[in-house]
Amino acid sequence: MLCERAAEVVRQLKVVQDKLGSGYLSAFPTSHFDRVEALQPVWAPYYVVCGTYQDADILCGVCSIPAGLHMALPACSRCASIARSAF
């Protein structure tokens, strides 16, 4: 029953992510991430996003919900891009 409910949550989050069109999925405006990356004062949104995507990854493995992992890919791409530009 847990996996069925988790799959429905992941499906609904994917619907929201697809409607936004950019791959972005967070409770924070994108400007918060821009401020963190520019080393300007802002509450650290990556902390919450990391937990969200970590949960999605766990669901992918435990409940065999691959969509959970696919939802995290845009955020991973952004982080990789930031890391590349820093070095």
Phi and psi in degrees as GROMACS dihedral restraints (atoms count N, CA, C in turn):
[ dihedral_restraints ]
;  ai    aj    ak    al  type     phi  dphi    fc
    3     4     5     6     1   -59.1    20    10
    4     5     6     7     1   -45.2    20    10
    6     7     8     9     1   -66.2    20    10
    7     8     9    10     1   -35.3    20    10
    9    10    11    12     1   -66.2    20    10
   10    11    12    13     1   -42.6    20    10
   12    13    14    15     1   -66.8    20    10
   13    14    15    16     1   -41.3    20    10
   15    16    17    18     1   -62.3    20    10
   16    17    18    19     1   -41.0    20    10
   18    19    20    21     1   -62.2    20    10
   19    20    21    22     1   -38.3    20    10
   21    22    23    24     1   -67.4    20    10
   22    23    24    25     1   -41.1    20    10
   24    25    26    27     1   -61.1    20    10
   25    26    27    28     1   -45.5    20    10
   27    28    29    30     1   -62.4    20    10
   28    29    30    31     1   -42.0    20    10
   30    31    32    33     1   -60.1    20    10
   31    32    33    34     1   -43.6    20    10
   33    34    35    36     1   -69.3    20    10
   34    35    36    37     1   -38.5    20    10
   36    37    38    39     1   -63.2    20    10
   37    38    39    40     1   -37.4    20    10
   39    40    41    42     1   -65.1    20    10
   40    41    42    43     1   -37.5    20    10
   42    43    44    45     1   -60.2    20    10
   43    44    45    46     1   -46.1    20    10
   45    46    47    48     1   -62.8    20    10
   46    47    48    49     1   -46.4    20    10
   48    49    50    51     1   -59.5    20    10
   49    50    51    52     1   -43.1    20    10
   51    52    53    54     1   -66.5    20    10
   52    53    54    55     1   -38.0    20    10
   54    55    56    57     1   -66.1    20    10
   55    56    57    58     1   -34.4    20    10
   57    58    59    60     1   -67.5    20    10
   58    59    60    61     1   -31.1    20    10
   60    61    62    63     1    83.1    20    10
   61    62    63    64     1   -14.9    20    10
   63    64    65    66     1  -103.0    20    10
   64    65    66    67     1    -5.6    20    10
   66    67    68    69     1    89.6    20    10
   67    68    69    70     1    -8.4    20    10
   69    70    71    72     1   -72.0    20    10
   70    71    72    73     1   137.3    20    10
   72    73    74    75     1  -152.3    20    10
   73    74    75    76     1   102.3    20    10
   75    76    77    78     1  -163.4    20    10
   76    77    78    79     1   162.3    20    10
   78    79    80    81     1   -83.7    20    10
   79    80    81    82     1    -3.3    20    10
   81    82    83    84     1  -107.6    20    10
   82    83    84    85     1   146.7    20    10
   84    85    86    87     1   -67.8    20    10
   85    86    87    88     1   150.9    20    10
   87    88    89    90     1   -59.4    20    10
   88    89    90    91     1   -25.4    20    10
   90    91    92    93     1   -61.9    20    10
   91    92    93    94     1   -28.4    20    10
   93    94    95    96     1   -64.9    20    10
   94    95    96    97     1   -40.7    20    10
   96    97    98    99     1   -67.4    20    10
   97    98    99   100     1   -40.5    20    10
   99   100   101   102     1   -60.0    20    10
  100   101   102   103     1   -40.3    20    10
  102   103   104   105     1   -67.1    20    10
  103   104   105   106     1   -41.4    20    10
  105   106   107   108     1   -60.1    20    10
  106   107   108   109     1   -46.1    20    10
  108   109   110   111     1   -68.0    20    10
  109   110   111   112     1   -24.0    20    10
  111   112   113   114     1   -92.3    20    10
  112   113   114   115     1     7.8    20    10
  114   115   116   117     1    59.2    20    10
  115   116   117   118     1    35.9    20    10
  117   118   119   120     1   -99.5    20    10
  118   119   120   121     1   153.8    20    10
  120   121   122   123     1   -61.7    20    10
  121   122   123   124     1   129.6    20    10
  123   124   125   126     1  -172.5    20    10
  124   125   126   127     1   151.4    20    10
  126   127   128   129     1   -64.0    20    10
  127   128   129   130     1   141.2    20    10
  129   130   131   132     1   -74.7    20    10
  130   131   132   133     1    96.5    20    10
  132   133   134   135     1   -70.3    20    10
  133   134   135   136     1   -20.5    20    10
  135   136   137   138     1   -63.4    20    10
  136   137   138   139     1   -28.5    20    10
  138   139   140   141     1   -59.8    20    10
  139   140   141   142     1   -47.5    20    10
  141   142   143   144     1   -71.0    20    10
  142   143   144   145     1   -43.0    20    10
  144   145   146   147     1   -62.3    20    10
  145   146   147   148     1   -39.9    20    10
  147   148   149   150     1   -58.5    20    10
  148   149   150   151     1   -44.7    20    10
  150   151   152   153     1   -63.9    20    10
  151   152   153   154     1   -39.7    20    10
  153   154   155   156     1   -62.5    20    10
  154   155   156   157     1   -48.6    20    10
  156   157   158   159     1   -72.1    20    10
  157   158   159   160     1   -29.6    20    10
  159   160   161   162     1   -63.8    20    10
  160   161   162   163     1   -43.2    20    10
  162   163   164   165     1   -61.5    20    10
  163   164   165   166     1   -40.5    20    10
  165   166   167   168     1   -62.5    20    10
  166   167   168   169     1   -39.8    20    10
  168   169   170   171     1   -64.6    20    10
  169   170   171   172     1   -41.1    20    10
  171   172   173   174     1   -62.3    20    10
  172   173   174   175     1   -44.2    20    10
  174   175   176   177     1   -61.0    20    10
  175   176   177   178     1   -37.3    20    10
  177   178   179   180     1   -59.8    20    10
  178   179   180   181     1   -44.6    20    10
  180   181   182   183     1   -77.7    20    10
  181   182   183   184     1   -46.5    20    10
  183   184   185   186     1   -74.5    20    10
  184   185   186   187     1   -42.1    20    10
  186   187   188   189     1  -106.6    20    10
  187   188   189   190     1     5.2    20    10
  189   190   191   192     1    54.8    20    10
  190   191   192   193     1    53.1    20    10
  192   193   194   195     1  -114.3    20    10
  193   194   195   196     1    85.1    20    10
  195   196   197   198     1   -63.4    20    10
  196   197   198   199     1   -23.6    20    10
  198   199   200   201     1   -61.0    20    10
  199   200   201   202     1   -28.9    20    10
  201   202   203   204     1   -60.9    20    10
  202   203   204   205     1   -41.2    20    10
  204   205   206   207     1   -71.0    20    10
  205   206   207   208     1   -39.9    20    10
  207   208   209   210     1   -64.5    20    10
  208   209   210   211     1   -30.2    20    10
  210   211   212   213     1   -65.4    20    10
  211   212   213   214     1   -28.6    20    10
  213   214   215   216     1   -81.0    20    10
  214   215   216   217     1   -16.4    20    10
  216   217   218   219     1   -58.8    20    10
  217   218   219   220     1   -43.4    20    10
  219   220   221   222     1   -60.2    20    10
  220   221   222   223     1   -40.1    20    10
  222   223   224   225     1   -66.2    20    10
  223   224   225   226     1   -39.7    20    10
  225   226   227   228     1   -63.6    20    10
  226   227   228   229     1   -39.6    20    10
  228   229   230   231     1   -63.5    20    10
  229   230   231   232     1   -41.7    20    10
  231   232   233   234     1   -64.1    20    10
  232   233   234   235     1   -44.8    20    10
  234   235   236   237     1   -62.5    20    10
  235   236   237   238     1   -40.8    20    10
  237   238   239   240     1   -63.4    20    10
  238   239   240   241     1   -40.0    20    10
  240   241   242   243     1   -63.5    20    10
  241   242   243   244     1   -41.8    20    10
  243   244   245   246     1   -63.8    20    10
  244   245   246   247     1   -43.5    20    10
  246   247   248   249     1   -63.5    20    10
  247   248   249   250     1   -41.4    20    10
  249   250   251   252     1   -62.8    20    10
  250   251   252   253     1   -40.0    20    10
  252   253   254   255     1   -73.0    20    10
  253   254   255   256     1   -20.5    20    10
  255   256   257   258     1   -79.6    20    10
  256   257   258   259     1   -20.1    20    10
